[in-house]
Each structure stands twice: as structure tokens, then as C-alpha cells.
Amino acid sequence: MLDQLQAQISDGSWPVGRRIPAELDLAAQLGVSRPAVREAIRALTHVGVLEVRRGDGTYVRSTANPRPLLRRLARASIRDFFELQLAYDVQAARLAARRRTDADLARLEELLRARDEATEPDAFGAADAAFHLGIAEASGNPVLIEAMRYFIDRLHESMRAIRLDREVPEAGPAAHRAVLDAIAAADPQAAASAAAAVVEPTLVVLETLAARETPDANAEAPAANADAGAGR
């Protein structure tokens, strides 16, 4: 049922902003039960495809199918996520330095303080994610903000894992303070550089660990070639 409803939305049966048929009508059209329709609507609302307006109906918010992306996110490694975070954080910091308000700066100060004070891994992951999302929100770019919200749970889990892993470094308070100071100073280039400096050291270590864990495909080649030569 979920796939049927998503397919109709993606095919343009109902464009963005259009109200979809009522549950009973959809159930009849698709040949399924009303509870199945209700569950599919709930799932698509959760991922931002539909929007339920109480007393008015359910509207199409996006015709894109986010589920393949979400499945890939579920399988992505911490390194994959940090590579993406680097791009998002740098642009978010650059835009925040141009557009932040006094209210943004006050909120970021509170979020940074909460991050600095967090010690338990789960609380630290949540506080770190909230600070990075706060910078994105200060950017004023609605698409960037929504993208960061999509990834916020993975950022939380990634930072929690890193806090538990002594082999992977995390950027400390000074590095994060540098980002906020550059945003407060309205210096986009300094903010972007500081944001990169937060992520890049961790990413370098993750790259090294990934290379260490990946078997060398050429390592067995000499032996295999020798065996082939012996058989001639």
C-alpha cells in the first residue's frame, strides 16, 4: 500500500499543494483497507511527503520519494556521514555569518554551552547535533535546514559513537567556539574555515581506519600469478 501511494504521488497524480482523496476513497481506488491507507499516510507524513491538516485533509508536500535515501542513510558508515557533514557544515557556517541575528547568536551560545557541559555519550551526541543544526537554522536557507534535520539523528549517533571510541578524535570546545566567534564577527570565510576545521581532523582518522580495514585486493595477486605460471 505504501508503495502504491508513493508511486501515485511521484507520478504526479496529485501535484504539490494538492489535497489527496479521503481515506475511504483511496481505499476503494487502490483496493485496500482503510487502516492500510491510514498507515501509509502516516508513514509518508513522517518523511515529509504528505502533510495532514486537521479539519481540512491531507496535502502533498513533496513528490520526491525519500525512502531510497533513508535506506542508504541507514547503511551509511560514520565516514560517509562525516564527508557529507563537512559540506553541509561549511556552507551553513558561511551563510550563518552573513545572515545571523542577535537572537541566533544568543541561541547558539546556549547550544554551545550545553555541548561543552555534556559528558555522557548520548547527551553529548544530542547536544553536538543541536549545535550544528542551530548553525544551519541561522543560515536562513530552508532547504539546508530541512536537509540537516533529515540527518540530525545520524549526526547524534555518529558523535555518540565517536565519544565512546578513544581512537577517533573529536573537535573540542575551542574548535566549536571558533566557528561561533566567526559567525558573530560576520566573517563568512573565517566561519567556513572554522567549520571545516571541526570536521576534517576526525574525517582524516576515519579515512585511515577505513583504509586499514579494507583488504588489499592486490595483496593476493602475486601468489595467484605464481600459481598460474606453475600450471603452464
KEDORO-485936 format. One record per residue: x, y, z of N, C-alpha, C in turn; residue number from 1; residue in one letter. Coordinates in steps of 0.2 Angstrom, whole numbers, plus 5000, padded with zeros to 4 digits. Layout:
<marmis>
MARMI n_east n_north n_up ca_east ca_north ca_up c_east c_north c_up resi resn
MARMI      X       Y    Z       X        Y     Z      X       Y    Z  NUM    a
...
</marmis>
This chain:
<marmis>
MARMI n_east n_north n_up ca_east ca_north ca_up c_east c_north c_up resi resn
MARMI   5004    4994 5000    5000     5000  5000   5004    5006 5000    1    m
MARMI   5009    5006 5004    5014     5012  5004   5017    5013 4998    2    l
MARMI   5019    5008 4994    5022     5009  4988   5017    5011 4983    3    d
MARMI   5011    5009 4983    5006     5011  4978   5005    5019 4979    4    q
MARMI   5004    5021 4985    5003     5028  4986   5008    5032 4985    5    l
MARMI   5015    5030 4986    5020     5034  4984   5021    5034 4977    6    q
MARMI   5020    5029 4973    5020     5029  4966   5015    5034 4963    7    a
MARMI   5009    5034 4965    5004     5039  4963   5007    5046 4964    8    q
MARMI   5009    5047 4970    5012     5054  4971   5018    5056 4967    9    i
MARMI   5023    5051 4966    5028     5053  4962   5027    5053 4955   10    s
MARMI   5021    5050 4952    5019     5050  4945   5015    5057 4944   11    d
MARMI   5014    5061 4949    5011     5067  4948   5003    5067 4948   12    g
MARMI   5000    5061 4951    4993     5061  4951   4990    5066 4955   13    s
MARMI   4994    5068 4960    4992     5074  4964   4998    5079 4965   14    w
MARMI   4998    5085 4962    5004     5089  4962   5005    5092 4969   15    p
MARMI   5011    5095 4970    5012     5098  4977   5007    5103 4978   16    v
MARMI   5005    5103 4984    5000     5108  4986   4993    5105 4985   17    g
MARMI   4992    5100 4982    4985     5097  4981   4983    5092 4986   18    r
MARMI   4977    5093 4988    4974     5088  4993   4973    5081 4990   19    r
MARMI   4975    5076 4993    4973     5069  4990   4966    5067 4993   20    i
MARMI   4964    5062 4989    4957     5059  4991   4957    5057 4999   21    p
MARMI   4951    5057 5001    4950     5055  5008   4951    5047 5009   22    a
MARMI   4952    5045 5015    4955     5038  5016   4950    5033 5013   23    e
MARMI   4943    5034 5013    4939     5029  5011   4939    5029 5003   24    l
MARMI   4940    5035 5000    4940     5035  4993   4947    5032 4990   25    d
MARMI   4952    5033 4994    4959     5030  4992   4958    5022 4993   26    l
MARMI   4955    5020 4998    4955     5013  4999   4951    5010 4994   27    a
MARMI   4946    5013 4991    4942     5010  4986   4946    5010 4979   28    a
MARMI   4949    5016 4978    4953     5016  4972   4959    5011 4972   29    q
MARMI   4962    5010 4977    4968     5006  4977   4967    4999 4979   30    l
MARMI   4960    4997 4981    4958     4990  4983   4961    4988 4989   31    g
MARMI   4962    4992 4994    4965     4990  5001   4960    4992 5006   32    v
MARMI   4962    4991 5012    4958     4993  5018   4959    5000 5020   33    s
MARMI   4955    5003 5024    4956     5009  5026   4961    5010 5031   34    r
MARMI   4962    5005 5036    4968     5005  5040   4975    5005 5037   35    p
MARMI   4975    5002 5031    4981     5001  5027   4983    5008 5024   36    a
MARMI   4977    5012 5022    4978     5018  5019   4980    5023 5024   37    v
MARMI   4977    5023 5030    4979     5027  5036   4987    5026 5038   38    r
MARMI   4989    5020 5038    4996     5019  5040   5001    5021 5035   39    e
MARMI   4999    5021 5028    5003     5023  5023   5003    5031 5023   40    a
MARMI   4998    5034 5025    4998     5041  5025   5002    5043 5031   41    i
MARMI   5002    5040 5037    5006     5041  5042   5013    5041 5041   42    r
MARMI   5015    5036 5037    5022     5035  5036   5025    5040 5031   43    a
MARMI   5021    5042 5026    5023     5047  5021   5023    5054 5024   44    l
MARMI   5018    5055 5029    5019     5061  5033   5025    5062 5037   45    t
MARMI   5027    5056 5040    5033     5056  5044   5039    5058 5040   46    h
MARMI   5040    5056 5034    5046     5058  5030   5045    5064 5025   47    v
MARMI   5039    5068 5027    5039     5074  5023   5035    5074 5016   48    g
MARMI   5033    5069 5014    5030     5068  5008   5022    5071 5008   49    v
MARMI   5019    5070 5013    5012     5072  5014   5012    5077 5021   50    l
MARMI   5007    5081 5021    5005     5085  5027   4998    5084 5029   51    e
MARMI   4997    5082 5035    4990     5082  5037   4988    5088 5040   52    v
MARMI   4982    5091 5038    4980     5097  5040   4973    5096 5044   53    r
MARMI   4973    5096 5050    4967     5094  5054   4961    5098 5052   54    r
MARMI   4956    5094 5050    4949     5098  5048   4949    5099 5041   55    g
MARMI   4955    5098 5037    4955     5100  5030   4957    5095 5026   56    d
MARMI   4961    5090 5028    4963     5084  5024   4970    5084 5023   57    g
MARMI   4973    5079 5019    4980     5078  5018   4982    5081 5012   58    t
MARMI   4988    5084 5012    4990     5088  5006   4997    5085 5004   59    y
MARMI   4999    5085 4997    5005     5083  4995   5010    5089 4997   60    v
MARMI   5016    5087 5000    5021     5092  5002   5027    5091 4997   61    r
MARMI   5028    5085 4995    5034     5084  4990   5032    5077 4986   62    s
MARMI   5034    5078 4980    5033     5072  4975   5039    5067 4975   63    t
MARMI   5044    5069 4978    5050     5065  4978   5049    5059 4983   64    a
MARMI   5052    5054 4982    5052     5048  4986   5059    5048 4990   65    n
MARMI   5058    5049 4997    5064     5050  5001   5066    5043 5004   66    p
MARMI   5062    5038 5003    5064     5031  5006   5070    5028 5003   67    r
MARMI   5072    5029 4997    5079     5026  4995   5084    5029 4998   68    p
MARMI   5084    5036 4999    5089     5040  5003   5089    5038 5010   69    l
MARMI   5083    5037 5013    5083     5035  5020   5086    5028 5021   70    l
MARMI   5085    5023 5016    5088     5017  5017   5096    5017 5016   71    r
MARMI   5098    5021 5011    5105     5022  5011   5108    5025 5017   72    r
MARMI   5105    5030 5020    5107     5033  5026   5108    5028 5032   73    l
MARMI   5103    5023 5032    5103     5018  5037   5109    5013 5036   74    a
MARMI   5112    5013 5030    5118     5008  5029   5124    5012 5029   75    r
MARMI   5124    5019 5029    5130     5023  5028   5134    5022 5034   76    a
MARMI   5141    5023 5033    5146     5022  5038   5147    5029 5041   77    s
MARMI   5150    5029 5047    5152     5036  5050   5156    5040 5046   78    i
MARMI   5160    5037 5042    5164     5041  5037   5160    5044 5032   79    r
MARMI   5155    5040 5029    5151     5043  5024   5147    5049 5027   80    d
MARMI   5145    5048 5033    5141     5054  5035   5146    5060 5037   81    f
MARMI   5152    5059 5039    5156     5065  5040   5158    5068 5034   82    f
MARMI   5159    5064 5028    5160     5068  5022   5155    5072 5020   83    e
MARMI   5148    5070 5021    5143     5074  5019   5142    5080 5024   84    l
MARMI   5143    5079 5031    5143     5084  5036   5148    5090 5034   85    q
MARMI   5154    5088 5032    5159     5093  5030   5156    5098 5025   86    l
MARMI   5152    5096 5020    5150     5100  5015   5144    5104 5018   87    a
MARMI   5140    5101 5022    5134     5105  5025   5136    5110 5030   88    y
MARMI   5141    5108 5034    5143     5112  5040   5146    5119 5037   89    d
MARMI   5151    5118 5032    5154     5123  5029   5150    5128 5026   90    v
MARMI   5145    5126 5022    5140     5131  5019   5136    5134 5024   91    q
MARMI   5133    5130 5029    5129     5133  5034   5133    5138 5038   92    a
MARMI   5139    5137 5040    5143     5142  5044   5144    5148 5040   93    a
MARMI   5145    5147 5033    5146     5153  5029   5140    5157 5028   94    r
MARMI   5134    5154 5027    5128     5158  5027   5126    5161 5034   95    l
MARMI   5127    5157 5039    5125     5160  5046   5129    5166 5047   96    a
MARMI   5136    5167 5045    5140     5173  5046   5137    5179 5043   97    a
MARMI   5133    5178 5037    5130     5183  5033   5124    5185 5036   98    r
MARMI   5120    5180 5039    5113     5181  5040   5111    5181 5047   99    r
MARMI   5115    5179 5052    5113     5178  5059   5110    5184 5062  100    r
MARMI   5106    5183 5066    5103     5189  5070   5105    5188 5077  101    t
MARMI   5104    5193 5081    5106     5193  5088   5103    5187 5092  102    d
MARMI   5097    5186 5090    5093     5180  5093   5097    5174 5091  103    a
MARMI   5099    5173 5085    5103     5167  5083   5109    5166 5087  104    d
MARMI   5113    5172 5088    5119     5171  5092   5118    5169 5099  105    l
MARMI   5112    5172 5102    5111     5170  5109   5109    5163 5110  106    a
MARMI   5105    5160 5105    5103     5153  5105   5110    5149 5104  107    r
MARMI   5114    5151 5099    5120     5147  5098   5124    5147 5104  108    l
MARMI   5125    5152 5108    5129     5152  5114   5126    5147 5119  109    e
MARMI   5119    5147 5119    5116     5142  5124   5118    5135 5122  110    e
MARMI   5117    5134 5115    5118     5127  5112   5126    5125 5113  111    l
MARMI   5130    5130 5112    5137     5128  5113   5139    5127 5120  112    l
MARMI   5136    5130 5125    5137     5129  5132   5134    5122 5134  113    r
MARMI   5129    5120 5131    5126     5113  5133   5130    5108 5130  114    a
MARMI   5133    5109 5124    5138     5104  5121   5144    5104 5125  115    r
MARMI   5147    5109 5128    5153     5109  5132   5152    5106 5138  116    d
MARMI   5146    5106 5141    5145     5103  5148   5142    5096 5147  117    e
MARMI   5141    5094 5141    5138     5087  5141   5144    5082 5142  118    a
MARMI   5143    5077 5146    5149     5072  5147   5147    5065 5145  119    t
MARMI   5140    5063 5146    5138     5056  5145   5137    5056 5137  120    e
MARMI   5139    5050 5134    5140     5050  5127   5133    5051 5123  121    p
MARMI   5127    5049 5126    5121     5050  5122   5119    5058 5123  122    d
MARMI   5120    5061 5129    5119     5068  5130   5123    5072 5125  123    a
MARMI   5130    5070 5125    5134     5074  5121   5132    5073 5113  124    f
MARMI   5131    5067 5111    5129     5067  5104   5123    5071 5102  125    g
MARMI   5118    5072 5107    5112     5076  5106   5114    5083 5106  126    a
MARMI   5118    5085 5111    5120     5092  5111   5124    5094 5105  127    a
MARMI   5129    5090 5103    5133     5092  5097   5128    5093 5091  128    d
MARMI   5123    5088 5090    5119     5088  5084   5115    5095 5085  129    a
MARMI   5112    5097 5091    5108     5103  5091   5112    5109 5090  130    a
MARMI   5119    5109 5091    5123     5115  5090   5124    5116 5082  131    f
MARMI   5125    5110 5079    5126     5110  5072   5120    5112 5068  132    h
MARMI   5114    5109 5070    5108     5111  5067   5106    5119 5069  133    l
MARMI   5108    5121 5075    5107     5128  5076   5111    5133 5071  134    g
MARMI   5117    5131 5069    5120     5135  5064   5117    5134 5057  135    i
MARMI   5114    5129 5056    5110     5128  5049   5104    5133 5050  136    a
MARMI   5101    5133 5055    5095     5137  5056   5096    5144 5056  137    e
MARMI   5102    5146 5058    5104     5153  5057   5106    5155 5050  138    a
MARMI   5107    5150 5046    5109     5151  5039   5103    5154 5035  139    s
MARMI   5097    5153 5037    5091     5156  5034   5089    5152 5028  140    g
MARMI   5093    5147 5026    5091     5143  5020   5087    5137 5022  141    n
MARMI   5080    5138 5020    5076     5132  5022   5077    5125 5019  142    p
MARMI   5080    5125 5013    5082     5118  5010   5088    5115 5015  143    v
MARMI   5093    5119 5016    5098     5117  5020   5096    5115 5027  144    l
MARMI   5092    5119 5030    5089     5117  5037   5085    5111 5036  145    i
MARMI   5081    5110 5031    5077     5103  5031   5082    5097 5030  146    e
MARMI   5087    5098 5026    5092     5093  5025   5096    5091 5031  147    a
MARMI   5098    5096 5035    5101     5095  5041   5096    5091 5046  148    m
MARMI   5090    5093 5046    5085     5090  5050   5084    5082 5048  149    r
MARMI   5085    5081 5042    5085     5074  5040   5090    5070 5043  150    y
MARMI   5096    5073 5043    5102     5069  5045   5104    5070 5053  151    f
MARMI   5099    5074 5056    5101     5075  5063   5102    5069 5068  152    i
MARMI   5098    5064 5066    5098     5058  5070   5105    5054 5069  153    d
MARMI   5107    5054 5063    5113     5051  5061   5119    5055 5064  154    r
MARMI   5119    5062 5064    5124     5066  5067   5124    5064 5075  155    l
MARMI   5119    5064 5078    5118     5062  5085   5122    5055 5086  156    h
MARMI   5120    5050 5082    5123     5043  5083   5130    5043 5082  157    e
MARMI   5132    5047 5077    5139     5047  5075   5143    5050 5080  158    s
MARMI   5141    5056 5083    5145     5059  5088   5145    5055 5095  159    m
MARMI   5139    5051 5096    5139     5047  5102   5144    5041 5101  160    r
MARMI   5145    5039 5095    5150     5033  5094   5157    5036 5095  161    a
MARMI   5158    5042 5092    5165     5044  5092   5167    5046 5100  162    i
MARMI   5162    5048 5104    5164     5049  5111   5165    5043 5114  163    r
MARMI   5163    5037 5112    5164     5031  5115   5171    5028 5112  164    l
MARMI   5173    5030 5107    5179     5027  5103   5185    5032 5104  165    d
MARMI   5189    5029 5109    5195     5033  5110   5200    5034 5104  166    r
MARMI   5199    5030 5099    5204     5030  5093   5202    5036 5089  167    e
MARMI   5196    5038 5089    5194     5043  5084   5193    5050 5088  168    v
MARMI   5197    5055 5086    5196     5062  5089   5190    5065 5088  169    p
MARMI   5188    5070 5092    5183     5074  5091   5185    5081 5092  170    e
MARMI   5182    5086 5088    5184     5093  5089   5181    5095 5096  171    a
MARMI   5186    5098 5100    5184     5101  5107   5180    5107 5107  172    g
MARMI   5180    5110 5113    5176     5117  5114   5179    5122 5110  173    p
MARMI   5186    5122 5109    5189     5128  5106   5188    5128 5099  174    a
MARMI   5188    5123 5095    5186     5122  5088   5179    5125 5087  175    a
MARMI   5174    5123 5091    5167     5125  5090   5167    5132 5092  176    h
MARMI   5170    5134 5097    5170     5141  5099   5172    5146 5093  177    r
MARMI   5177    5143 5089    5180     5147  5084   5175    5148 5078  178    a
MARMI   5170    5143 5077    5165     5144  5072   5160    5149 5075  179    v
MARMI   5158    5149 5081    5153     5154  5083   5156    5161 5083  180    l
MARMI   5162    5161 5085    5166     5168  5085   5166    5171 5078  181    d
MARMI   5167    5167 5073    5167     5169  5066   5160    5171 5064  182    a
MARMI   5155    5167 5066    5148     5169  5064   5147    5176 5067  183    i
MARMI   5148    5176 5074    5147     5183  5077   5150    5189 5074  184    a
MARMI   5156    5187 5071    5160     5193  5068   5158    5194 5061  185    a
MARMI   5153    5190 5059    5150     5191  5052   5156    5190 5047  186    a
MARMI   5160    5185 5048    5165     5184  5043   5164    5177 5040  187    d
MARMI   5161    5177 5034    5159     5171  5031   5165    5166 5030  188    p
MARMI   5171    5169 5027    5176     5164  5026   5179    5161 5032  189    q
MARMI   5180    5165 5037    5183     5163  5043   5178    5157 5046  190    a
MARMI   5171    5158 5046    5167     5154  5048   5167    5147 5044  191    a
MARMI   5168    5148 5038    5168     5142  5034   5174    5138 5035  192    a
MARMI   5180    5141 5036    5186     5138  5038   5186    5135 5045  193    s
MARMI   5183    5138 5049    5182     5135  5056   5178    5129 5056  194    a
MARMI   5173    5129 5052    5168     5124  5052   5172    5118 5049  195    a
MARMI   5176    5119 5044    5180     5113  5041   5185    5111 5046  196    a
MARMI   5188    5115 5050    5192     5113  5055   5189    5108 5060  197    a
MARMI   5183    5109 5061    5179     5105  5066   5179    5098 5063  198    v
MARMI   5177    5097 5057    5176     5090  5054   5182    5087 5051  199    v
MARMI   5186    5090 5048    5192     5087  5044   5197    5083 5048  200    e
MARMI   5199    5085 5055    5203     5080  5058   5200    5073 5060  201    p
MARMI   5194    5073 5061    5190     5067  5063   5190    5063 5056  202    t
MARMI   5188    5066 5051    5187     5063  5044   5194    5060 5042  203    l
MARMI   5200    5063 5043    5206     5060  5042   5207    5054 5045  204    v
MARMI   5206    5053 5052    5206     5047  5055   5202    5042 5053  205    v
MARMI   5195    5044 5051    5191     5039  5049   5193    5036 5042  206    l
MARMI   5196    5040 5038    5199     5038  5032   5204    5033 5033  207    e
MARMI   5209    5034 5038    5214     5030  5039   5212    5023 5042  208    t
MARMI   5207    5023 5046    5204     5017  5049   5200    5013 5044  209    l
MARMI   5197    5017 5039    5194     5013  5034   5199    5010 5029  210    a
MARMI   5204    5013 5028    5209     5010  5023   5212    5004 5027  211    a
MARMI   5213    5004 5033    5216     4999  5037   5212    4993 5037  212    r
MARMI   5205    4994 5037    5200     4988  5037   5199    4985 5031  213    e
MARMI   5200    4989 5025    5199     4987  5019   5204    4982 5016  214    t
MARMI   5203    4976 5014    5208     4971  5012   5211    4974 5005  215    p
MARMI   5217    4973 5005    5221     4975  4998   5219    4970 4993  216    d
MARMI   5216    4972 4988    5214     4967  4983   5220    4964 4979  217    a
MARMI   5225    4968 4979    5231     4966  4975   5236    4962 4979  218    n
MARMI   5234    4961 4986    5239     4958  4990   5240    4950 4988  219    a
MARMI   5234    4947 4986    5235     4940  4984   5237    4939 4976  220    e
MARMI   5237    4945 4973    5239     4944  4966   5245    4940 4964  221    a
MARMI   5251    4942 4968    5257     4938  4966   5257    4931 4967  222    p
MARMI   5253    4929 4972    5253     4922  4973   5248    4918 4968  223    a
MARMI   5243    4922 4966    5239     4919  4961   5242    4919 4954  224    a
MARMI   5246    4924 4953    5250     4924  4946   5255    4918 4946  225    n
MARMI   5258    4917 4952    5263     4912  4953   5260    4905 4951  226    a
MARMI   5254    4904 4954    5251     4898  4953   5249    4897 4946  227    d
MARMI   5247    4902 4943    5245     4902  4936   5251    4900 4931  228    a
MARMI   5257    4903 4933    5263     4902  4930   5265    4894 4931  229    g
MARMI   5264    4892 4937    5266     4885  4938   5262    4880 4934  230    a
MARMI   5256    4882 4932    5252     4877  4929   5253    4877 4921  231    g
MARMI   5257    4882 4919    5258     4882  4911   5263    4876 4909  232    r
</marmis>
